[in-house]
Amino acid sequence: MKTKNVIDLTDLSHEELMDVINLANEIKARPQDYGDACKGKILATLFYEPSTRTQMSFQTAMLRLGGTIIGFDNPQNSSVAKGESLKDTVTVIGGYADIIAMRHPCEGTAAAAAMYSPVPIINGGDGGHLHPTQTLTDVVTLYNEMGRLDNLCIGLCGDLKNGRTVHSLIKTMVTFKNNKFILISTPELSVPRYIKDTINASGCNYEEVTSLTEAMPELDVLYMTRIQRERFASEEEYKKQNGVFVLDKQKLKTAKKSMRILHPLPRVDEIDIEVDYDERAKYFIQTVYGMYGRMALMLSMLENSKKEVAPRVMPTHPLNRCSNPRCITQTEKYLPAIFKEAGGDMLICKYCDGRTLI
């Protein structure tokens, strides 16, 4: 694997992604052959936000590969509570571990951490931005359940604005031919502009709709998401959006028999429990696929982590700071301002993909 860090799943080429998927399936078929594959290796899990599946999946993956784990799941139990910077944390932990998986509420954190970490960084979710290993979970699931990653009509429903899993999945699936996206949300929770730009640039098609029922007959895949209470400024704003989209048996009556239902979990009330018993519901086995996907990803990254990787040289910009209030540069003030030119007066933040006018 050429990439040192996985900040976005698109950091992997198509060939590399398929190699990881195939390795995940190989490990799943013959786990006994990989029980010592990471013997002597240490994974650090740095989770600044609550997590069940992602953190435990990473930890289980490393343990099943014969490695060991260190880290924290509450920054208040670490030196972060004393004011330690992200730079210092990853520099120090990188001296203890061979690879770091991290989650953080600020967007762009994983990209910032990769600038200072002496070992590979895997993005376990950065605010409402990206979640590449959830997308790896999703594509391993789709490949096994659908037999392909192209020519799919994919419905994404719920909080598409703050759903980092949605953003990562779209960015990956547009790289496969003839995929179509039906974006099902309220107008207030539609996908960010940069994700729509990504779909348009790929040549894929998308529709924005507000009815799950009307979209159902066309779908090959339904990707349900929860309304994320933690991303709202107030409880009142959250309650206005919660409960708008609920998948139940009645809505499934018009769905294809071959359709597959995915969900990054946790579920709140957007999928009725009775749906769990429908053969199209794959969100629990999806979590198992994810463990094998993370095993394959870490093994692939660690096999090549001793190789010298040329640093990316990116110019700084005289603009002081990204305009996205949730960007990591707002709190870690030492970070250089790094932007990509987007034409005209628009700049794109290298950390969080936020759009800023000059």
C-alpha positions as CSV (number, residue, x, y, z in Angstrom):
1,M,0.0,0.0,0.0
2,K,1.5,3.3,-1.1
3,T,-0.3,5.6,1.3
4,K,1.1,6.0,4.8
5,N,-2.1,7.4,6.3
6,V,-5.8,6.8,5.7
7,I,-7.6,10.1,6.2
8,D,-10.1,9.4,3.5
9,L,-10.8,6.1,1.8
10,T,-10.0,7.7,-1.5
11,D,-6.4,7.8,-0.3
12,L,-6.4,4.2,-1.6
13,S,-6.4,3.5,-5.3
14,H,-9.0,1.2,-6.7
15,E,-6.5,-1.6,-6.9
16,E,-5.5,-1.0,-3.2
17,L,-9.1,-0.9,-2.1
18,M,-9.9,-4.2,-3.8
19,D,-6.8,-5.7,-2.4
20,V,-8.0,-4.8,1.1
21,I,-11.5,-6.1,0.4
22,N,-10.1,-9.4,-0.9
23,L,-7.7,-9.7,2.1
24,A,-10.6,-9.0,4.5
25,N,-12.5,-11.9,2.9
26,E,-9.5,-14.1,3.0
27,I,-9.0,-13.4,6.8
28,K,-12.7,-14.1,7.3
29,A,-12.4,-17.4,5.6
30,R,-9.2,-18.5,7.3
31,P,-8.7,-16.5,10.5
32,Q,-6.3,-19.1,11.9
33,D,-3.7,-18.2,9.3
34,Y,-3.6,-14.6,10.6
35,G,-3.5,-15.1,14.3
36,D,0.1,-13.9,14.6
37,A,0.3,-11.5,11.6
38,C,0.7,-8.5,13.9
39,K,2.6,-10.1,16.7
40,G,4.7,-7.5,18.4
41,K,2.8,-4.6,16.9
42,I,0.9,-2.0,19.0
43,L,-2.3,-0.1,18.0
44,A,-3.1,3.1,19.9
45,T,-6.7,4.1,19.9
46,L,-7.1,7.8,20.6
47,F,-10.8,8.5,20.9
48,Y,-11.8,12.1,21.8
49,E,-15.5,11.2,21.2
50,P,-17.7,8.3,22.4
51,S,-17.6,5.2,20.3
52,T,-18.7,1.6,20.6
53,R,-18.3,-0.2,17.3
54,T,-15.4,1.7,15.8
55,Q,-13.2,1.6,18.8
56,M,-13.9,-2.0,19.8
57,S,-13.7,-3.1,16.2
58,F,-10.2,-1.6,15.9
59,Q,-9.2,-3.2,19.2
60,T,-10.6,-6.6,18.4
61,A,-9.0,-6.5,14.9
62,M,-5.6,-5.9,16.4
63,L,-6.0,-8.5,19.1
64,R,-7.2,-11.1,16.5
65,L,-4.1,-10.3,14.5
66,G,-1.9,-11.1,17.5
67,G,-1.0,-7.5,18.4
68,T,-1.7,-5.4,21.5
69,I,-3.5,-2.1,22.2
70,I,-3.1,1.1,24.2
71,G,-4.9,4.4,24.2
72,F,-7.9,6.2,25.7
73,D,-11.6,6.6,25.1
74,N,-12.1,9.7,27.2
75,P,-9.7,12.7,26.7
76,Q,-10.5,13.8,30.3
77,N,-8.5,10.8,31.4
78,S,-5.4,11.9,29.4
79,S,-3.1,14.8,29.3
80,V,-5.5,16.4,26.8
81,A,-7.4,17.5,30.0
82,K,-4.3,19.4,31.0
83,G,-4.2,21.3,27.7
84,E,-1.8,19.1,25.7
85,S,-1.9,19.9,22.0
86,L,-2.9,17.4,19.3
87,K,0.7,17.7,17.9
88,D,2.3,16.7,21.2
89,T,-0.2,13.9,21.8
90,V,0.4,12.1,18.5
91,T,4.1,12.7,18.6
92,V,4.4,11.1,22.0
93,I,2.0,8.2,21.4
94,G,3.6,7.6,18.0
95,G,6.8,6.8,19.9
96,Y,4.9,4.1,21.8
97,A,2.8,2.5,19.1
98,D,3.2,1.3,15.5
99,I,-0.1,2.7,14.2
100,I,-2.8,5.1,15.6
101,A,-6.6,5.1,15.0
102,M,-8.2,8.2,16.2
103,R,-11.6,9.9,16.5
104,H,-12.1,13.6,17.2
105,P,-15.1,16.0,17.2
106,C,-13.2,18.6,15.2
107,E,-13.2,18.3,11.4
108,G,-9.8,17.8,9.8
109,T,-8.2,16.4,12.9
110,A,-6.8,13.2,11.4
111,A,-5.2,15.2,8.5
112,A,-3.6,17.5,11.1
113,A,-2.4,14.6,13.2
114,A,-0.8,12.9,10.2
115,M,1.5,16.0,9.8
116,Y,3.2,15.2,13.1
117,S,2.8,11.5,13.8
118,P,5.8,9.3,13.3
119,V,3.5,6.3,12.6
120,P,0.5,5.8,10.3
121,I,-2.8,7.5,11.2
122,I,-6.2,6.0,10.5
123,N,-9.1,8.4,10.6
124,G,-11.8,6.9,12.9
125,G,-14.1,9.9,12.3
126,D,-13.5,13.6,12.4
127,G,-16.5,15.6,13.4
128,G,-19.1,15.7,10.7
129,H,-16.5,15.4,8.0
130,L,-15.3,11.8,7.1
131,H,-15.3,8.3,8.4
132,P,-13.2,6.1,6.0
133,T,-13.1,2.9,8.0
134,Q,-16.9,2.9,8.2
135,T,-16.9,3.3,4.5
136,L,-14.5,0.3,4.3
137,T,-17.0,-1.6,6.4
138,D,-19.8,-0.5,4.0
139,V,-17.9,-1.5,0.8
140,V,-16.8,-4.9,2.2
141,T,-20.5,-5.5,3.1
142,L,-21.7,-4.4,-0.3
143,Y,-19.2,-6.4,-2.2
144,N,-20.2,-9.5,-0.3
145,E,-23.9,-8.9,-0.3
146,M,-24.4,-7.4,-3.7
147,G,-21.4,-9.0,-5.6
148,R,-20.4,-5.6,-7.0
149,L,-19.6,-2.0,-6.3
150,D,-20.8,-0.5,-9.5
151,N,-24.2,-0.1,-11.3
152,L,-26.0,0.5,-8.0
153,C,-28.8,2.8,-7.0
154,I,-27.9,3.9,-3.5
155,G,-30.4,5.7,-1.3
156,L,-29.0,7.6,1.7
157,C,-31.5,8.7,4.2
158,G,-31.5,10.9,7.4
159,D,-28.8,13.4,8.5
160,L,-26.9,13.8,5.3
161,K,-25.5,17.2,6.4
162,N,-23.6,16.0,9.5
163,G,-23.3,12.3,8.6
164,R,-19.6,11.7,8.1
165,T,-20.4,8.1,7.1
166,V,-22.6,9.4,4.3
167,H,-19.9,11.8,3.0
168,S,-17.2,9.1,3.0
169,L,-19.4,6.6,1.3
170,I,-20.4,8.9,-1.5
171,K,-16.8,10.0,-2.1
172,T,-15.8,6.4,-2.5
173,M,-18.8,5.1,-4.5
174,V,-18.6,7.8,-7.1
175,T,-15.3,6.3,-8.1
176,F,-17.1,3.2,-9.4
177,K,-19.0,3.2,-12.7
178,N,-22.7,4.0,-13.1
179,N,-23.7,4.4,-9.5
180,K,-26.7,6.6,-8.8
181,F,-27.5,8.3,-5.5
182,I,-30.9,9.2,-4.1
183,L,-30.4,11.7,-1.3
184,I,-33.3,11.5,1.1
185,S,-33.4,14.2,3.8
186,T,-35.1,17.3,4.9
187,P,-33.8,20.5,3.2
188,E,-32.1,21.5,6.5
189,L,-30.1,18.2,6.5
190,S,-29.1,17.9,2.9
191,V,-25.5,16.9,1.9
192,P,-22.9,19.7,1.9
193,R,-22.1,21.5,-1.3
194,Y,-18.7,19.9,-1.6
195,I,-20.2,16.4,-1.7
196,K,-22.6,17.4,-4.4
197,D,-19.6,18.9,-6.3
198,T,-17.9,15.6,-5.9
199,I,-20.8,13.7,-7.4
200,N,-21.1,16.1,-10.3
201,A,-17.4,15.9,-11.0
202,S,-17.5,12.1,-11.2
203,G,-20.2,12.0,-13.8
204,C,-22.6,10.1,-11.5
205,N,-26.2,11.1,-11.1
206,Y,-28.1,12.1,-8.0
207,E,-31.6,13.1,-6.9
208,E,-32.6,14.9,-3.8
209,V,-36.0,13.9,-2.4
210,T,-37.9,14.3,0.8
211,S,-39.9,11.0,0.8
212,L,-38.4,7.6,1.7
213,T,-41.6,5.8,0.6
214,E,-41.4,7.3,-3.0
215,A,-37.7,6.5,-3.4
216,M,-38.0,2.9,-2.1
217,P,-38.9,0.9,-5.3
218,E,-35.8,2.1,-7.2
219,L,-33.2,1.3,-4.6
220,D,-30.6,-1.5,-4.7
221,V,-29.1,-0.2,-1.3
222,L,-30.7,1.8,1.4
223,Y,-28.3,3.4,3.8
224,M,-30.2,4.7,6.8
225,T,-28.6,7.1,9.3
226,R,-29.7,8.6,12.6
227,I,-30.3,12.2,13.3
228,Q,-27.2,13.2,15.2
229,R,-28.3,14.9,18.4
230,E,-24.7,15.9,19.2
231,R,-24.3,18.0,16.0
232,F,-27.2,20.3,16.8
233,A,-26.9,23.7,18.6
234,S,-30.0,23.1,20.7
235,E,-32.4,20.3,21.7
236,E,-35.2,22.2,20.0
237,E,-33.5,22.1,16.6
238,Y,-32.8,18.4,17.0
239,K,-36.4,17.6,17.8
240,K,-37.6,19.4,14.7
241,Q,-35.6,16.8,12.6
242,N,-35.8,13.7,14.7
243,G,-38.4,11.1,13.7
244,V,-39.0,12.4,10.2
245,F,-37.7,9.3,8.5
246,V,-38.5,5.9,10.0
247,L,-38.0,2.6,8.1
248,D,-40.7,0.0,8.9
249,K,-42.2,-3.1,7.4
250,Q,-44.9,-1.1,5.6
251,K,-42.3,0.9,3.6
252,L,-40.4,-2.2,2.7
253,K,-43.4,-3.7,0.8
254,T,-42.5,-1.8,-2.4
255,A,-38.7,-2.5,-2.1
256,K,-36.8,-4.9,-4.2
257,K,-36.3,-8.4,-2.8
258,S,-32.6,-8.0,-3.6
259,M,-32.2,-4.6,-1.8
260,R,-29.8,-4.5,1.1
261,I,-30.3,-2.2,4.2
262,L,-27.2,-0.8,5.8
263,H,-26.7,1.5,8.8
264,P,-23.5,2.7,10.4
265,L,-25.1,2.4,13.8
266,P,-25.9,3.3,16.5
267,R,-29.6,3.1,15.7
268,V,-32.0,5.3,17.7
269,D,-35.5,5.2,16.3
270,E,-35.0,5.5,12.5
271,I,-35.4,1.7,11.9
272,D,-38.2,-0.2,13.5
273,I,-37.0,-3.3,15.4
274,E,-39.4,-5.5,13.3
275,V,-37.1,-4.7,10.3
276,D,-34.3,-6.6,12.0
277,Y,-36.0,-9.9,11.0
278,D,-36.2,-9.0,7.3
279,E,-33.6,-10.9,5.2
280,R,-32.6,-7.6,3.5
281,A,-31.4,-6.1,6.8
282,K,-27.6,-6.4,6.9
283,Y,-26.6,-3.7,9.5
284,F,-25.6,-6.2,12.2
285,I,-23.5,-8.5,10.0
286,Q,-22.1,-5.2,8.6
287,T,-20.3,-4.7,11.9
288,V,-18.6,-8.1,11.5
289,Y,-17.5,-7.3,8.0
290,G,-16.1,-4.1,9.4
291,M,-13.9,-5.9,11.9
292,Y,-12.4,-8.0,9.0
293,G,-12.0,-4.8,6.9
294,R,-10.0,-3.1,9.7
295,M,-7.9,-6.2,10.2
296,A,-7.0,-6.2,6.5
297,L,-6.4,-2.4,6.4
298,M,-4.1,-2.4,9.4
299,L,-2.2,-5.4,8.2
300,S,-1.7,-3.8,4.8
301,M,-0.6,-0.5,6.3
302,L,1.8,-2.1,8.7
303,E,3.5,-4.3,6.1
304,N,4.7,-1.1,4.3
305,S,5.0,1.3,7.2
306,K,8.8,1.0,7.4
307,K,9.2,2.4,3.9
308,E,10.1,6.0,3.5
309,V,7.1,8.0,2.3
310,A,7.9,11.4,0.7
311,P,6.1,14.2,2.6
312,R,3.4,16.1,0.7
313,V,4.6,19.6,0.1
314,M,1.7,22.0,0.2
315,P,1.9,25.8,0.2
316,T,0.5,27.9,3.1
317,H,-1.8,30.7,2.3
318,P,-1.8,34.2,3.8
319,L,-5.4,33.8,4.9
320,N,-5.2,33.3,8.6
321,R,-7.7,30.6,9.3
322,C,-10.4,28.4,7.7
323,S,-13.9,29.9,8.0
324,N,-15.4,26.6,9.1
325,P,-16.1,27.0,12.9
326,R,-15.7,23.2,13.4
327,C,-12.3,22.9,11.7
328,I,-9.4,21.7,13.8
329,T,-7.5,24.9,12.9
330,Q,-9.9,26.9,15.1
331,T,-8.6,25.2,18.3
332,E,-5.1,24.1,17.3
333,K,-3.8,27.6,16.5
334,Y,-0.2,26.5,15.5
335,L,-1.5,24.6,12.5
336,P,-0.5,26.2,9.2
337,A,-3.3,27.5,7.0
338,I,-3.3,25.1,3.9
339,F,-5.7,25.5,1.1
340,K,-6.4,24.2,-2.4
341,E,-7.4,26.7,-5.1
342,A,-11.0,26.1,-6.2
343,G,-11.2,28.8,-8.8
344,G,-12.3,32.4,-8.6
345,D,-12.2,33.7,-5.0
346,M,-12.8,30.2,-3.4
347,L,-10.4,28.2,-1.4
348,I,-10.8,24.7,0.0
349,C,-9.3,23.9,3.4
350,K,-6.9,21.0,3.2
351,Y,-7.9,19.7,6.6
352,C,-11.7,19.8,6.6
353,D,-12.7,20.6,3.0
354,G,-14.4,23.8,4.2
355,R,-15.0,26.5,1.6
356,T,-13.6,29.9,2.3
357,L,-13.8,33.1,0.3
358,I,-10.6,35.1,-0.1
